[in-house]
Amino acid sequence: MKKHDRTRRMLKINDPENKKIETNEHAPKCISKVDFDRLIESMNIAREVGEGRNIVLGRLKKALKEARIVPVEKMPKHVVTMNSAGKILWLDTREVRLFWLGFPNALDHDGNKVSIFSSLGIALLGSRVGEDAAQEVPTGHRMFKVVKLLYQPEAKRDYHL
């Protein structure tokens, strides 16, 4: 099924500034051009050094292929990007967890880092505040919702991160 053939349903969600945002439940995930380029480079390096993550790298490659690439200056403020920090709600347990979506080589200072080379990292990238998302797990999918973005580099114009 082609992307433009999908039935689209508009949702209203609150962004961090409490403004109403219309978003498309079936729209492709947005990824900035800067993140896209850095992720391609990281994947190539990981393959060269043989980090043994071929399944995860394949899933990330698929996510990047299906994403809508946008200029960094045009990234919506309610979308999870690389180096974003926020809160997710696990829909099965109602547990809230902090996250920081990082590159694999970044240090985890506070235990909240989620590597982009993980199933949760891939699910987070491009997710929108207020929308349900699914993490691939061995038994299927685990549903979560990004409830708040505490920091997004693009919103602060921290394009160098």
C-alpha atoms as an extended CHARMM CRD file, in Angstrom:
* protein
*
       161  EXT
         1         1  MET       CA              0.0000000000        0.0000000000        0.0000000000  PROA      1               0.0000000000
         2         2  LYS       CA              1.3980000000        3.3770000000       -0.9890000000  PROA      2               0.0000000000
         3         3  LYS       CA              1.7100000000        6.1170000000        1.6160000000  PROA      3               0.0000000000
         4         4  HSD       CA             -0.6980000000        8.4220000000       -0.1910000000  PROA      4               0.0000000000
         5         5  ASP       CA             -3.3550000000        5.6580000000       -0.3780000000  PROA      5               0.0000000000
         6         6  ARG       CA             -3.6180000000        5.2700000000        3.3910000000  PROA      6               0.0000000000
         7         7  THR       CA             -6.6980000000        6.5460000000        5.1540000000  PROA      7               0.0000000000
         8         8  ARG       CA             -5.6440000000        9.5640000000        7.1460000000  PROA      8               0.0000000000
         9         9  ARG       CA             -7.1960000000       10.6810000000       10.4110000000  PROA      9               0.0000000000
        10        10  MET       CA             -6.4400000000       14.0580000000       11.9130000000  PROA      10              0.0000000000
        11        11  LEU       CA             -5.9030000000       14.2820000000       15.6690000000  PROA      11              0.0000000000
        12        12  LYS       CA             -5.7110000000       17.2930000000       17.9530000000  PROA      12              0.0000000000
        13        13  ILE       CA             -2.9970000000       17.1440000000       20.5790000000  PROA      13              0.0000000000
        14        14  ASN       CA             -1.3880000000       19.5840000000       22.9600000000  PROA      14              0.0000000000
        15        15  ASP       CA              2.1720000000       20.6170000000       22.3170000000  PROA      15              0.0000000000
        16        16  PRO       CA              4.5140000000       21.6210000000       25.1720000000  PROA      16              0.0000000000
        17        17  GLU       CA              3.3480000000       25.2290000000       24.8320000000  PROA      17              0.0000000000
        18        18  ASN       CA             -0.3230000000       24.1450000000       25.2530000000  PROA      18              0.0000000000
        19        19  LYS       CA             -1.2580000000       25.1070000000       21.7240000000  PROA      19              0.0000000000
        20        20  LYS       CA             -3.5220000000       22.8000000000       19.7490000000  PROA      20              0.0000000000
        21        21  ILE       CA             -1.7200000000       20.9910000000       16.9430000000  PROA      21              0.0000000000
        22        22  GLU       CA             -3.3460000000       19.0180000000       14.1910000000  PROA      22              0.0000000000
        23        23  THR       CA             -1.3620000000       15.9480000000       13.3650000000  PROA      23              0.0000000000
        24        24  ASN       CA             -1.8600000000       12.9990000000       11.1030000000  PROA      24              0.0000000000
        25        25  GLU       CA             -2.0190000000        9.5910000000       12.7910000000  PROA      25              0.0000000000
        26        26  HSD       CA             -0.7460000000        7.7530000000        9.7050000000  PROA      26              0.0000000000
        27        27  ALA       CA              1.6500000000       10.3810000000        8.4350000000  PROA      27              0.0000000000
        28        28  PRO       CA              5.2390000000        9.2700000000        7.9830000000  PROA      28              0.0000000000
        29        29  LYS       CA              7.5680000000       10.1270000000       10.8180000000  PROA      29              0.0000000000
        30        30  CYS       CA              9.5240000000       13.3760000000       10.4140000000  PROA      30              0.0000000000
        31        31  ILE       CA             13.2940000000       13.2170000000       10.6810000000  PROA      31              0.0000000000
        32        32  SER       CA             15.5680000000       16.1990000000       10.2020000000  PROA      32              0.0000000000
        33        33  LYS       CA             18.0800000000       16.1260000000        7.3730000000  PROA      33              0.0000000000
        34        34  VAL       CA             20.8830000000       16.6000000000        9.9190000000  PROA      34              0.0000000000
        35        35  ASP       CA             19.7300000000       13.5960000000       11.9900000000  PROA      35              0.0000000000
        36        36  PHE       CA             19.2260000000       11.5420000000        8.8220000000  PROA      36              0.0000000000
        37        37  ASP       CA             22.7870000000       12.2000000000        7.6310000000  PROA      37              0.0000000000
        38        38  ARG       CA             24.3010000000       11.4870000000       11.0590000000  PROA      38              0.0000000000
        39        39  LEU       CA             22.2990000000        8.2750000000       11.4190000000  PROA      39              0.0000000000
        40        40  ILE       CA             23.3790000000        7.0060000000        8.0040000000  PROA      40              0.0000000000
        41        41  GLU       CA             27.0010000000        7.6970000000        8.9850000000  PROA      41              0.0000000000
        42        42  SER       CA             26.5480000000        5.9470000000       12.3640000000  PROA      42              0.0000000000
        43        43  MET       CA             24.9830000000        2.9210000000       10.6780000000  PROA      43              0.0000000000
        44        44  ASN       CA             27.8480000000        2.6930000000        8.1740000000  PROA      44              0.0000000000
        45        45  ILE       CA             30.4200000000        2.8470000000       10.9740000000  PROA      45              0.0000000000
        46        46  ALA       CA             28.5620000000        0.2110000000       13.0060000000  PROA      46              0.0000000000
        47        47  ARG       CA             28.4850000000       -2.1290000000       10.0100000000  PROA      47              0.0000000000
        48        48  GLU       CA             32.1930000000       -1.5700000000        9.3140000000  PROA      48              0.0000000000
        49        49  VAL       CA             33.2580000000       -2.3800000000       12.8590000000  PROA      49              0.0000000000
        50        50  GLY       CA             30.8750000000       -5.3360000000       12.9920000000  PROA      50              0.0000000000
        51        51  GLU       CA             28.9370000000       -4.4590000000       16.0960000000  PROA      51              0.0000000000
        52        52  GLY       CA             26.5660000000       -7.3850000000       15.4590000000  PROA      52              0.0000000000
        53        53  ARG       CA             23.3990000000       -5.3240000000       15.3640000000  PROA      53              0.0000000000
        54        54  ASN       CA             22.2620000000       -6.2030000000       11.8500000000  PROA      54              0.0000000000
        55        55  ILE       CA             18.6060000000       -6.7400000000       12.8110000000  PROA      55              0.0000000000
        56        56  VAL       CA             18.3840000000       -3.4160000000       14.6350000000  PROA      56              0.0000000000
        57        57  LEU       CA             20.3080000000       -1.6310000000       11.8920000000  PROA      57              0.0000000000
        58        58  GLY       CA             17.9150000000       -3.1090000000        9.3410000000  PROA      58              0.0000000000
        59        59  ARG       CA             14.9350000000       -1.8010000000       11.2950000000  PROA      59              0.0000000000
        60        60  LEU       CA             16.5350000000        1.6340000000       11.5680000000  PROA      60              0.0000000000
        61        61  LYS       CA             17.2970000000        1.6520000000        7.8460000000  PROA      61              0.0000000000
        62        62  LYS       CA             13.6390000000        0.8140000000        7.1380000000  PROA      62              0.0000000000
        63        63  ALA       CA             12.4440000000        3.5940000000        9.4760000000  PROA      63              0.0000000000
        64        64  LEU       CA             14.7210000000        6.1010000000        7.7480000000  PROA      64              0.0000000000
        65        65  LYS       CA             13.5510000000        4.9670000000        4.3180000000  PROA      65              0.0000000000
        66        66  GLU       CA              9.8920000000        5.4540000000        5.2900000000  PROA      66              0.0000000000
        67        67  ALA       CA             10.4400000000        8.8120000000        7.0240000000  PROA      67              0.0000000000
        68        68  ARG       CA              9.7920000000       12.2620000000        5.6810000000  PROA      68              0.0000000000
        69        69  ILE       CA             13.0800000000       14.1870000000        5.7510000000  PROA      69              0.0000000000
        70        70  VAL       CA             12.6730000000       17.8380000000        6.6650000000  PROA      70              0.0000000000
        71        71  PRO       CA             15.1230000000       20.7310000000        6.9610000000  PROA      71              0.0000000000
        72        72  VAL       CA             16.3080000000       21.1210000000       10.5470000000  PROA      72              0.0000000000
        73        73  GLU       CA             14.7990000000       24.6160000000       10.7440000000  PROA      73              0.0000000000
        74        74  LYS       CA             11.3490000000       23.2490000000        9.7910000000  PROA      74              0.0000000000
        75        75  MET       CA             11.1890000000       20.4470000000       12.3820000000  PROA      75              0.0000000000
        76        76  PRO       CA              7.8940000000       20.5910000000       14.3190000000  PROA      76              0.0000000000
        77        77  LYS       CA              8.4290000000       21.1860000000       18.0430000000  PROA      77              0.0000000000
        78        78  HSD       CA              6.2710000000       18.2150000000       19.0770000000  PROA      78              0.0000000000
        79        79  VAL       CA              8.4020000000       15.5590000000       17.2980000000  PROA      79              0.0000000000
        80        80  VAL       CA             11.1100000000       13.4520000000       18.9760000000  PROA      80              0.0000000000
        81        81  THR       CA             14.4720000000       14.0250000000       17.2920000000  PROA      81              0.0000000000
        82        82  MET       CA             17.9830000000       12.8680000000       18.0970000000  PROA      82              0.0000000000
        83        83  ASN       CA             19.1580000000       14.2560000000       21.4470000000  PROA      83              0.0000000000
        84        84  SER       CA             15.5700000000       15.0070000000       22.4980000000  PROA      84              0.0000000000
        85        85  ALA       CA             14.5860000000       14.3930000000       26.0950000000  PROA      85              0.0000000000
        86        86  GLY       CA             11.1080000000       13.7690000000       27.3910000000  PROA      86              0.0000000000
        87        87  LYS       CA              8.6420000000       11.5030000000       29.1230000000  PROA      87              0.0000000000
        88        88  ILE       CA              6.8880000000        8.4350000000       27.8000000000  PROA      88              0.0000000000
        89        89  LEU       CA              3.9330000000        6.5900000000       29.2750000000  PROA      89              0.0000000000
        90        90  TRP       CA              3.8670000000        2.8110000000       28.9030000000  PROA      90              0.0000000000
        91        91  LEU       CA              0.2410000000        2.0830000000       28.0350000000  PROA      91              0.0000000000
        92        92  ASP       CA              0.2330000000       -1.4240000000       29.5500000000  PROA      92              0.0000000000
        93        93  THR       CA              1.5950000000       -0.5270000000       33.0160000000  PROA      93              0.0000000000
        94        94  ARG       CA              0.8010000000        3.2260000000       33.1140000000  PROA      94              0.0000000000
        95        95  GLU       CA              4.4450000000        3.7460000000       34.1660000000  PROA      95              0.0000000000
        96        96  VAL       CA              6.0790000000        7.0350000000       33.1730000000  PROA      96              0.0000000000
        97        97  ARG       CA              9.7230000000        6.9630000000       32.1260000000  PROA      97              0.0000000000
        98        98  LEU       CA             12.1610000000        9.7260000000       31.2930000000  PROA      98              0.0000000000
        99        99  PHE       CA             14.1850000000        9.3320000000       28.1040000000  PROA      99              0.0000000000
       100       100  TRP       CA             17.0000000000       10.9680000000       26.2220000000  PROA      100             0.0000000000
       101       101  LEU       CA             17.3590000000        9.6830000000       22.6540000000  PROA      101             0.0000000000
       102       102  GLY       CA             21.0640000000        9.4740000000       21.9010000000  PROA      102             0.0000000000
       103       103  PHE       CA             23.6140000000        8.1680000000       19.4690000000  PROA      103             0.0000000000
       104       104  PRO       CA             25.2460000000        4.8500000000       20.4390000000  PROA      104             0.0000000000
       105       105  ASN       CA             28.5840000000        6.3740000000       21.4400000000  PROA      105             0.0000000000
       106       106  ALA       CA             27.0810000000        9.0350000000       23.7480000000  PROA      106             0.0000000000
       107       107  LEU       CA             27.6000000000        8.6440000000       27.4820000000  PROA      107             0.0000000000
       108       108  ASP       CA             24.6240000000        7.8300000000       29.6910000000  PROA      108             0.0000000000
       109       109  HSD       CA             25.0320000000       10.2400000000       32.5860000000  PROA      109             0.0000000000
       110       110  ASP       CA             21.7270000000        9.6840000000       34.3770000000  PROA      110             0.0000000000
       111       111  GLY       CA             20.4900000000        6.2760000000       33.2200000000  PROA      111             0.0000000000
       112       112  ASN       CA             17.8050000000        7.6930000000       30.9330000000  PROA      112             0.0000000000
       113       113  LYS       CA             19.6590000000        7.3560000000       27.6240000000  PROA      113             0.0000000000
       114       114  VAL       CA             17.9070000000        5.3490000000       24.9580000000  PROA      114             0.0000000000
       115       115  SER       CA             20.2300000000        4.4050000000       22.1120000000  PROA      115             0.0000000000
       116       116  ILE       CA             18.9630000000        4.8920000000       18.5880000000  PROA      116             0.0000000000
       117       117  PHE       CA             20.3850000000        1.4020000000       17.9990000000  PROA      117             0.0000000000
       118       118  SER       CA             17.6220000000       -0.1310000000       20.1440000000  PROA      118             0.0000000000
       119       119  SER       CA             14.0160000000       -1.0120000000       19.3600000000  PROA      119             0.0000000000
       120       120  LEU       CA             12.7780000000        1.7120000000       21.7250000000  PROA      120             0.0000000000
       121       121  GLY       CA             15.1210000000        4.2710000000       20.1550000000  PROA      121             0.0000000000
       122       122  ILE       CA             13.8430000000        3.4580000000       16.6730000000  PROA      122             0.0000000000
       123       123  ALA       CA             10.2460000000        3.7110000000       17.8930000000  PROA      123             0.0000000000
       124       124  LEU       CA             10.9080000000        7.0550000000       19.6030000000  PROA      124             0.0000000000
       125       125  LEU       CA             12.5920000000        8.7290000000       16.6220000000  PROA      125             0.0000000000
       126       126  GLY       CA              9.9870000000       10.8050000000       14.8150000000  PROA      126             0.0000000000
       127       127  SER       CA              7.2260000000       10.0490000000       17.3310000000  PROA      127             0.0000000000
       128       128  ARG       CA              4.8470000000       12.8840000000       18.0830000000  PROA      128             0.0000000000
       129       129  VAL       CA              3.7180000000       14.1020000000       21.4870000000  PROA      129             0.0000000000
       130       130  GLY       CA              0.2900000000       12.6700000000       22.2760000000  PROA      130             0.0000000000
       131       131  GLU       CA              0.2820000000        9.8560000000       19.7360000000  PROA      131             0.0000000000
       132       132  ASP       CA              0.5080000000        6.1610000000       20.5310000000  PROA      132             0.0000000000
       133       133  ALA       CA              3.6340000000        4.4220000000       19.2580000000  PROA      133             0.0000000000
       134       134  ALA       CA              4.8490000000        0.8210000000       19.3060000000  PROA      134             0.0000000000
       135       135  GLN       CA              8.1890000000       -0.6190000000       20.3640000000  PROA      135             0.0000000000
       136       136  GLU       CA              9.0560000000       -3.9630000000       18.7900000000  PROA      136             0.0000000000
       137       137  VAL       CA              9.6510000000       -6.6070000000       21.4570000000  PROA      137             0.0000000000
       138       138  PRO       CA             10.1730000000      -10.3790000000       21.0900000000  PROA      138             0.0000000000
       139       139  THR       CA              6.4950000000      -11.0560000000       21.8560000000  PROA      139             0.0000000000
       140       140  GLY       CA              5.1320000000       -8.4290000000       19.4570000000  PROA      140             0.0000000000
       141       141  HSD       CA              4.7600000000       -4.7570000000       20.2910000000  PROA      141             0.0000000000
       142       142  ARG       CA              4.6930000000       -2.7170000000       23.4810000000  PROA      142             0.0000000000
       143       143  MET       CA              2.6640000000        0.4630000000       23.2140000000  PROA      143             0.0000000000
       144       144  PHE       CA              3.7050000000        3.8190000000       24.6240000000  PROA      144             0.0000000000
       145       145  LYS       CA              2.8800000000        7.4700000000       24.2470000000  PROA      145             0.0000000000
       146       146  VAL       CA              5.2580000000       10.4200000000       24.3170000000  PROA      146             0.0000000000
       147       147  VAL       CA              3.5180000000       12.5970000000       26.9000000000  PROA      147             0.0000000000
       148       148  LYS       CA              5.9670000000       15.4960000000       26.9720000000  PROA      148             0.0000000000
       149       149  LEU       CA              9.1180000000       16.7550000000       25.3210000000  PROA      149             0.0000000000
       150       150  LEU       CA             11.3680000000       18.4220000000       27.8690000000  PROA      150             0.0000000000
       151       151  TYR       CA             14.0270000000       19.3170000000       25.3020000000  PROA      151             0.0000000000
       152       152  GLN       CA             14.3050000000       19.1930000000       21.5340000000  PROA      152             0.0000000000
       153       153  PRO       CA             17.5200000000       20.5870000000       19.9950000000  PROA      153             0.0000000000
       154       154  GLU       CA             15.7270000000       21.9850000000       16.9490000000  PROA      154             0.0000000000
       155       155  ALA       CA             13.2440000000       23.9270000000       19.0950000000  PROA      155             0.0000000000
       156       156  LYS       CA             16.1800000000       25.5780000000       20.8910000000  PROA      156             0.0000000000
       157       157  ARG       CA             18.1220000000       25.9940000000       17.6350000000  PROA      157             0.0000000000
       158       158  ASP       CA             20.8750000000       23.7550000000       18.9610000000  PROA      158             0.0000000000
       159       159  TYR       CA             21.5540000000       22.4100000000       15.4810000000  PROA      159             0.0000000000
       160       160  HSD       CA             25.1210000000       21.3440000000       16.3490000000  PROA      160             0.0000000000
       161       161  LEU       CA             23.9710000000       18.5530000000       18.7390000000  PROA      161             0.0000000000
